[in-house]
Amino acid sequence: MSVHDDDILDFDFVDEATKELPAKRGGGGGPRSGGRPPLRPSRPRGTPSLTPLLRLLGLIGAAIVIVVLLVLWGEGCSSDGKRSTYNAYMTAMGDAARSSASTGAQLATLLTTPGVKQADVEQRLAGLVQQQQLDVQRAASIDAPGPLTPAGEHAVDALQLRTSGLQGLLAVFRATAKEQDSNVAGEQLAVQAKRLLASDVVWQDLFQDLSGRVMQSEDVAGVTAPASVFVKSDTLYDAKQLTLVHERIHGATTGGTPSGIHGSSLESVKVLPSGTVLSTQTEATVRSSTELSFEVTVKNSGESQEVQVEVTLTIPAPPTSIVKTGRIAVINPGETKTVIFRDFPELPFGEQTTVQVSVKPVPGEQRTDNNSYEYPVVFSL
């Protein structure tokens, strides 16, 4: 035998001894009857076990899933938190926006109030200035989310423009209290009113629209910037209109019967959507529908601006007549405007009746025979 053979023999001896160790530990003192138990196939020498590796891979996979879930949860929480922050800001700005819009509506009402005098205008304008100043302070004190800071600053600018415009109107009314030429006063008032018109543009473009773009880029959904319209009718604030306003206020301030010719006339009554023009001489058949309405056209037949002209439409329908009232806020000399009456759920079908329309006489009006008419009609389904 060679040296290599000795090595092989030695290895086999050790291996056999190792295989017999479990039998000795069994407590039986020797092999069981029936021979030696079958041996498990052993791994080739040097081959590592796969079990620890599979366990490691499983742990790594579980860890990755947990990390992904935590990231998604964190992003969800972050998104909800961001949306809540933006929504809270817009809600707070909405309060200032609505308050300022209300101030604009009060200004329009003041300038179109029949019989309002110079002292009343000055006193109430001063109060509106204070209201608007509070809106500026309120908006300026609201902390905007970082990306919305420029838009928030523009909102404050818009509110400040409204304050400046109101202050300017008040200053002009005071300075022209004894001005006999209302054209001069009207031009000066229109210059100040431009700030009010500009404020609506700034709010719309540089706050509302800009905020919308910012929130879209920030992936903030479901939040909108509030609107705030100070001037509902820009025609009230042009030079011609304000000249007539100044003239009317000065006429009321002097007291007594309004000077000049004043009047209003009922021009026509049209049935919509059919377009039928009612006549006092011919009976008309009016088909009822959810879209039925009456368009009343009124003309200022005098030489002065009239405000809050009241128009009434009546349809006799026992036991209770249908009565609807509308108003024309401002109408200038020679101008025509319309009032539309809608919503007639119950009508006296199949009966001869009338549609009665009247325009309430304005202060100082002498001729009233053209203020009201009755139109014979029959309502059908």
Secondary structure, DSSP 8 states (H G I E B T S, - for coil): --HHHHHHHHHHHHHHHHHHHHHHHTSSSS--TTS---------TT---SHHHHHHHHHHHHHHHHHHHHHHHHHHHHHHHHHHHHHHHHHHHHHHHHHHHHHHHHHHHHHT-TT--HHHHHHHHHHHHHHHHHHHHHHHTS---GGGHHHHHHHHHHHHHHHHHHHHHHHHHHHTTT-S-HHHHHHHHHHHHHHHHHHHHHIIIIIIIHHHHHHHHTT--S-------S-S-GGGGSHHHHHHHHHHHHHHHH-SS--S-B-EEEEEEEEETT--B--SSS-EEEE--TT-EEEEEEEE-SSS-EEEEEEEEEE--TTS-EEEEEEEEEE-TT-EEEEEEE------BTSEEEEEEEE---TTB---TTSEEEEEEEEE-
